[in-house]
């Protein structure tokens, strides 16, 4: 059941991402997705393996559900967030990004309720801080990707 719920949430994120107008090209979003995945897995590994603050259930179904969230949904949300932050809106883009970050507290409660993960030495503020750092990192990487100097390759 947990796989079905996690896949449903992931598909909702994919649908929302496909509906919004993009400020990044497909190649830039793909690169940003992979960079976000590496960043997410690095932070998660430190919290899970080194600090043991997050414990993933060892059953196959619940582990796969966690992997769907870690490898697909979370990086896609921050690709979506980076696209939103590139809009010229002054106030609305920050309201949307804050709502996205706060929704990760609900996601954490859902994953704990589904017994996919459990948290030791963790609270909602750590969750907000962690996902805020993801959003900041993703936005910085989007800026780097869009503003790198694209020099022409010498023609032979």
Secondary structure by P-SEA (a helix, b strand, c coil): caaaaaaaaaaaaaaaaaaccccccaaaaaaaaaaaaaaaaaaaaaaccccccccccccaaaaaaaaaaacccaaaaaaaaaaaaacccccaaaaaaaaaaaaaaaaaaaaaaacccccccccaaaaaaaaaaaaaaaaaaaaaaacccccccccc
